[in-house]
């Protein structure tokens, strides 16, 4: 047991590790449960903890971490094993860098850091190349940080011992989720938000590891690879997606972009622009937070769209009363004339699930979906989704 500092991205993405943490913890009811009584009852039923009375202890903590690691490591191993004996696509487990136009060299421990050594078998070329190199946590420049026993958000969920105190630098999605994870287990949490620490993008795109200048691919001032609406870079035939592009730092966005990248690489003469309509986000804390589209502040700043808003509390629905969710609510922002859904934001139990009804409605009518799609839909009583229906009925 000890003290650790966690450097976490601000406004960044929901990484796989945190997703698996959420799934693991949800089974133990720490996430998305609105009252303490239900927490205590289900914690006992799970058989992993005794009722929480502060610190859970390292044996229990290791069980949780091993379960999380089991999810993520097993998924990676499955992908690796599935491609082990496949010739197309061929999996190379070494790192690589560009050494010339559309030319990559593989390198490992026996090669130098520039990847300029090796034999011809280490060289790969292609008419079409897709860069999906991801990102890594940004380490803020804080005097003395390098001398501390700090962790990144990628490392925190592989600890062998639970820290008694965890100081988190940052205030984005992952920071909040990490705070909730460790705090629910009894770790004392400190969250530090300093203007000079928080950066617009809490992760660094891994573009700087690829020697992109040797193939001519351009990046912006943050290191994000520049692409057009088809995910193609300034070099014809070289595409990029996901965190290394930096549009939306979410796993679900990378999955979404991958479908368009695949089409545009295979069908280069019939490319389709990426549709980012209704890109959602969710924060897996307690309560959960989910949203899509404009915030009210964003609409006010634009000062060009006439809108109306409505809000409805969970507690005024049957399921909200049953779960005693006193604080949860659903808020809609709607175009005043057309009733087009401009934004929706939910705080409360199962927010990450409830938002999906709104996404489907927004995507209808070629991305111009109105609240009528929700109003006209029959909602099960006493399901929690009634809170969404009640919120749009307010207009």
Secondary structure, DSSP 8 states (H G I E B T S, - for coil): --EEEEE--SS----HHHHHHHHHHHHTT-SS---HHHHHHHHHHHSSSSS--S---HHHHHHHHHHHHHHHHHHHHHHHHHHTT-SSS----SEEEEEETTEEEEE-TTS-TT---S-GGGEEE-SSEEE---EEE-----TTGGGS-EEEHHHHTT-SS--SEEEEE--SHHHHHHHHHHHHTT-EEEEE--TTT--S-SEEEGGGGTTGGGTT--B-TTS-B---TTSB-SSTTEEE-GGGT-S---HHHHHHHHHHHHHHHHTTTS------TT-EEEE-SSS-EEEEE--HHHHHHH----EEEEEEEGGGSHHHHHTT-SS-EEEEEEETTT-BEEEEEEESTTHHHHHHHHHHHHHHHHHT-BTHHHHTS---TT-TTHHHHHHHHT-
